[in-house]
Amino acid sequence: MKIIRLLPVIIISSLLIACTVKEKSVLNQKQMDFIEKQFENTLAIARDYTQNPRTIKEDGSLKTVGIYNWTSGFFPGNLWYMYKLTGDEIYKNGAVKWTEVLDTIQYWSGNHDVGFMMYCSYGNGMKFAGLDYKDILVQTAESLSKRYSDKTLAIKSWDYRKAWDGKTEWFYPVIIDNMMNLELLFEASILSGNNKYRDIAVQHAETTMKNHYRDDYSCYHVVDYDTITGAVLDKATCQGFTDESAWARGQAWGLYGYVLCYRYTKDKKFLDFAENIAEYILHHKNLPEDLVPYWDYNVADESFVPEWQYNPADYPEIPRDASAAAITCSALYELAGYSANKEELLSAADKIQEALLSPAYMAYNGKNKYFILDHSVGSIPHGVEIDVPLVYADYYLLESIYRKQQIKKEEKF
């Protein structure tokens, strides 16, 4: 009898909790059901935690990568955001497993991407579950700092390689993506009390402001430095349309990076810079109506001639890049909290998010069973991951949903 008496109370309590969660969510039920179904499909077959979901193959099957791939931190990061958005322990349990398999990365200094790999995973585990990953993050920052040079005043992204012309040599290439790894350094300084990491982050951001950006606040993808004198040797791109064009995801990386620099330093020059990058993106003549950019802002401009083999006939419709849109959207939600242009920035972020959550970009077509968004671009010049789902597009979409939710609740994120 006691069980029978308690049952209505349990049911009522569960309904109240469900209603509270629904009221706080920025997603409608169809969107949430779809997103959860995609994760259910992925978790059902992705049992090897050393192989991280990244995209899909041509036949629609799941494509995974090893833990040393630059995208290895995004799937555990996605699970952490799903845990925060739903409160479902299944996501937390999965997030812990997918995160902790990355343990050895903390000692790796093979490239700059350890920020992506370890902060999206371990950083979110600390933030959303209160797990003690302090020492791991500080050690990762120490490993990343080994790629910093007092000559170049920047963190080396890649090791020696040749540019896409097969001739130009890059000895100390620094890519705009590197701005995203500064969050790890800032956090490590707070966790350890060692300002070395913060100082490196600030100097790298200042060097990038000086050498990566053009007068209109568009940026180069790659800047190569002389390892002895620190002089700039080459300014180019690697994944964009031309060396002088504006690669969409690169513009998004830069925007996000300078927003986070302002978050940690409160130095107005970083806020001003972020606002100028946002202005460039949001008012670009080639930005589509829904604010989801083409893979490069200048791909339709006849005055831009690529240095690589490009046949417009291969792309009757210029590919969009949902990943660039998702990164931009998330950055704009944070920037709005610092900027005098709050309403304009929030409006733009809302418009991008609304577009991404629409059937035009959500993968309702059934071919993609594992990711939320379709229509992202990895690298068209390299002929890889063109008009496909990508795990990091989902990561920044989920982050933008979380950020909008926090804004609605008037809480920090």
Buried (B, 14 or more C-beta within 10 A) or exposed (E): EEEEEEEEEEEEEEEEEEEEEEEEBBBEEEBBEBBBEBBEBBBEEBEEBEBBBBBBEEEEEBBBBEBBBBBBBBBBBBBBBBBBBBEEEBBBEBBBEBBBBBEEBBEBBEBBBBBBBBBBBBBBBBBBBEBEBBEBBBBBBBBBBEBBBEBBBBBBBBEEEEBBEEEBEBBBBBBBBBBBBBBBBBBBBBBBEBEBBBBBBBBBBBBBBEBBBEEEBBBBBBBBBEBEEBEBBBBBBBBBBBBBBBBBBBBBBBBBBBBBBBBBBEBEBBBEBBBBBBBBBBEBEBBEEBBBBBBBBBBEBEEBEBBEEBEEEEBEEBBBBBBBBBBBBBBBBBBBBBBEBEEBBBBBBBBBBEBBBEEBBBBEEEEBBBBBBBBBBBBBBEEEBBBBBBBBBBBBBBBBBBBBBBBEEEEEB
